[in-house]
Amino acid sequence: MPTDPRNFDSLVKTLVRPSVRLTVEPIDDAIDLALTDSKFGGLPFLEDQRWPTCNSCSNGLAFICQFNLRTLAPDLTLPFDLFSFFYCHECMPMSTDDSPGMWAVRISKLPGTSTAQLPVDGCANEDHHCTPCSVSAARVPSLPDWQDDILSDELRDLSGSLNPDEPWEPYQTAAATLVGEPSFTSHIGGYPQWVQGGESFECSECGEPLSLFVEIATELDANLMWGDSGSVYLFHCPNHPASFTFCLQCL
């Protein structure tokens, strides 16, 4: 019996997750950004004032971005308010497994104004500095792309029964109707937009599947390019949300 497209669309709809799309805007001067603001480039808030260094080359990691979750994603319930990401452009790590210490995440609660001190930039190579940019947020729905391992065999088979020659087309059409055309944008939560094919990860502590915390896309306004139009993906566990797994994909 042929698959009813309406039933297929309803099945796809059950996969929708909320996501926070991040928009990056250049600013005239990094001093316009407060220490705890969401930003690309500039200086982050560092609770211990110690700039992270690369375990391989010993250089200071480049500060990429900081997200203030109280303003960008206030609905999230996490044990931290500020998230900052650092990366070694010299060593160019691609995943957690092959790059211990070549990237870093720093998380903290929002500080009191009296404890927020300006850190000293530990990345000496100015070519690796991001152009200072502000970050704004918009809540949008999200669906996995066809390459994502989260799609069940049942859904793939149903999509293929609707179009045997191009089995991905019914799913992509339904997804575009529900959440819009896919785009490689930085976002918090939701699903990754894979550049080179889906990957999945498990928590090293409890074995639970990891969910996407943030995708940091290539941001030309911030002078940030991950290889050739790539993205960085950071995943965490709902039971251990302060522990992160990293991977990078590019063309």
Beta strands, then each sheet from edge to edge (+ up, - down):
strand 1: 17-26
strand 2: 39-40
strand 3: 62-68
strand 4: 82-87
strand 5: 103-108
strand 6: 133-142
strand 7: 187-189
strand 8: 211-217
strand 9: 231-236
strand 10: 244-249
sheet 1: 5+ 4- 3+ 2- 6+ 1- 7+ 8- 9+ 10-
end
